[in-house]
Amino acid sequence: MSPLSRCKEVISSSPPENGIRDRNEISRNALDISKRSLICHACQLELQSQKTDFTYLGHTFYADMLRCPGCGQVFIPESLVKGRIQEVEMQMEDK
Amino acid sequence: MVLRETFSVCPVCLKRIPAQRVVEDREVHLRKVCPEHGAFRTTLWRGHVDMGTWIGPEGAPIRDPHCPDACGLCPDHKQKTCCVQLEVTRRCDLGCRHCFAGGGHADPKYGHEPTLAQLTEDLVRLSVPGQTLVQLTGGEPTLREDLPEIIAAAKVAGCRYVQLNTNGLRLATDPVYLKALVDAGLSFVFLQFDGTEERIHERLRGQPFLAQKRKAIEACARHNIGVTLVPTVVPGVNTHDLGALLRFGIQLAPAVRGIHFQPVTHLGRMPLQPTDTDRLTLDQLLAALVQQSDGLLEPKHLVPSSCDHPLCGFHGDFVVTPERRLMPLTKRNESACCAPATAGQNRLFVARRWERPKEYGPEPYCADLRHMDTFLGRVKSHGFTVTAMAFQDAGNLDLERLQRCSLHVYDRGRFVPFCAHHLSPLHP
């Protein structure tokens, strides 16, 4: 099971006082990782931002990533994989 | 002991003849016999690195090659074009001791010079839109007043990168001309730069040019045009200065994007017929460079060419740290030889370092290169290549190497491997 599927998302913004939530706002927040918290499915603990090491071709880099304080699983958003991580790999690789 | 059967040419008559790479007292020599002009022996390797390990597994030796007769890219040629050279003039404002192009005479009346219309036609024919890296060379290209128009024509023809091969003297003194080159689409510059001491420039180029070379680098930096230093390395002239050259380049990063060492080759004009002591082998260059680098480089960070034949060059990819050290990205894997790189892969590899980024993104918020974002910013702004290319002449020409050449000269509709294009006899 991938780390992604083991996480259960929770919308972090509180509902408006009148109790009516803007559906568009919910859907926007759901797509924006920075605006929601993630719960580890196995441990039911909220993921926390922590310095995380990545090793590739003998070099180690770090970035702040969401990690489960219980089992240590890290959530890596697809946007990061296809963005900065891929860019680091490309820069590290020889011809 | 014979390492390899191959083919070469007679250094006198240039006829194709069989040749052998032979190990003798740790050194590797190319031995060949011309029925008319006798036996020849040229040193290829001096044993600083194990040649077999450096080359890796080799396929079957070449058989019955046609090259270099009427050389253009034929079905036997094993590599596509990485960089194509287009000679825009034979004129030059210097009369260098060594010149593979045999250039000279600044006078426009000297020799044939293609018109802008002819060059435009050539550029359309040689260009693969969106891919081509064209190097404008000479003679000295900046003697042409219409060089901006030639660069613009290259861009219109679809060339992705336009590189200028220059002695830099005009770039140092003519800001209006340089701006015109930049506005026309110049991508990056290969700057003739032989040493950090004036006496080196005096011996190889005839005058103390160090100050002008610095000005050329500064001028290019003002336009965000990357400069790669290109020293011709001549035994007894600047072989002691390799480490200083490296440190000079590192100090001037990011304006300087790398150093491309070229051991002297005996093509075109040369002061004397070469003896073995006049040759600097690739392994000799590598060992001297590492030894003089004061720990900046280790041998494992310089790897054999995977685009051309491994005996034709090496490369290393680095990031210049804020402390002006080198963070190595390349690492030699001696247990398994890497697959040969395609010409396209090699083109992207060198261009991504030699071209300065137009946008640098946000300033990194820490100086630690292990931080992913800091590394990404720094590798783009301060990426640095240490490369070498060992050209071949009539003495050491190995047709197996020639068949893997990716540096081609465009000549009247043909793409000709560099060393075949400039091949000239060495008279004993």
Chai-1 contact restraints between the chains, C-beta under 6 A:
chainA,res_idxA,chainB,res_idxB,connection_type,confidence,min_distance_angstrom,max_distance_angstrom,comment,restraint_id
A,F61,B,R370,contact,1.0,0.0,6.0,A-B,restraint_1
A,F61,B,M372,contact,1.0,0.0,6.0,A-B,restraint_2
A,F61,B,F375,contact,1.0,0.0,6.0,A-B,restraint_3
A,Y62,B,R370,contact,1.0,0.0,6.0,A-B,restraint_4
A,A63,B,M372,contact,1.0,0.0,6.0,A-B,restraint_5
A,R84,B,M372,contact,1.0,0.0,6.0,A-B,restraint_6
A,E87,B,L376,contact,1.0,0.0,6.0,A-B,restraint_7
A,Q91,B,V379,contact,1.0,0.0,6.0,A-B,restraint_8
A,M92,B,L329,contact,1.0,0.0,6.0,A-B,restraint_9
A,D94,B,T330,contact,1.0,0.0,6.0,A-B,restraint_10
A,K95,B,S306,contact,1.0,0.0,6.0,A-B,restraint_11
A,K95,B,A341,contact,1.0,0.0,6.0,A-B,restraint_12
A,K95,B,Q345,contact,1.0,0.0,6.0,A-B,restraint_13
A,K95,B,N346,contact,1.0,0.0,6.0,A-B,restraint_14
A,K95,B,F349,contact,1.0,0.0,6.0,A-B,restraint_15
